[in-house]
Amino acid sequence: EFTRDHNYKLSSPYSLHGNSTSRIDLSFEEVVRDIPGSIIEIYQQFYPEQDGPSDAAMEAIQDYLKRDKKEKQISQRRSLEDFHLTKNDVAFADYTDLFLS
């Protein structure tokens, strides 16, 4: 059982308060396409008596998503040494010697 300090318990990955009818199914594609909308949907499903995420929280999420999008567009150059590899490591010499000789 997984417990948080928010007075609710997640008894399984798909239920809230041990009630299997309190579940939400979101496809990965839906979440990726509309992260803020998915967060609002989760709040509406599990906390219908509450207003949902605050404007400040939603603004922080939007700011994060904008920063993340910019960071993804920046080229991240990597070298073999970054992964503790050499050219020989990735040349598949053992494979080519065994199967292609």
N, C-alpha and C positions, 0 to 999 in steps of 0.2 A: 504494500500500500504506500502510495506517495502522498505526503501531506505538505501543504504550504501554509504560510502564516495568514492566509486570506480567508480563514474559516470555511474552507471547502476541501474535500478530499477527492483525489482522482484514484478510484479503485482499479481502473484499468485504462489503457490508452483511449478507450472509446466511450467511457461513461463518467458521469459526474455524480457524486454522492451515492455511488453504488447502484444507480438507476440506469439500466442499459437503454432506456428510452430517451435519456438525456445525452444524446450523441449528435455529432455533426459530421457530415462527410463533405470534404472539400477536395477537389482534384488538384493535383500539383499545378496543372495548367491554369486553373481558375485563380489560385493563390498568386502565381507569378504574374498573371495578367493584371490583377487588381489587388495588390497587397492591402492597401487601406480599406477597400471594400470588404475584403475577407476578414479583416480584424473587426470591422463593424458587424459583420454577419455573425461572428463568433460571440461578440457581446450580446447581440440581440437574441441569440439562441440560448445562451447560458445565464444571462442576467437581464431578462426582459423588464424587470422592475427598475433597472438603473438607466441612466441617460446614455450610457456607452462611454467610449473613450473621450476624454476632455479635448477641447480645441487645442490646448497646448500639446497634448500627447500626439494628436493627429498631425499637428504642424511639425513636431519633432520627427515623426515617422517620414513625412514628406521631405524634410530637409535631409534626413539620412539617405533616403532613396535617391535624391538628386546628387548627393556627394558620391554615393556608391556608383551611380551611372557614369559620372565623370571619371572616377578611378578606373572603371573597367575599360574606358576608352584610351587610357594612357598605356602606351606600349611598356610591357614589363619584360625587359631583356633578361634572359637566363643563360647561364653557361653550364657546361657539363660539370665544372668544378662546384657550382652551387649545389649539385646533387651528389658530390663526391664520386664522380664518374670520370673516366678517361675515354679518349676516342677508341681505344682498344676494347673497353667495356661494352661499347655500343656497336662495335663492328661485327658482332656475332661470329667471331673467329672460330670458336669451338664448333658451332653449328655448321658453318660453311666448310670447315675442314672435314667434318664427319659426313655431311650429306652432299656436298657439292664438289668434292675432290675426286 
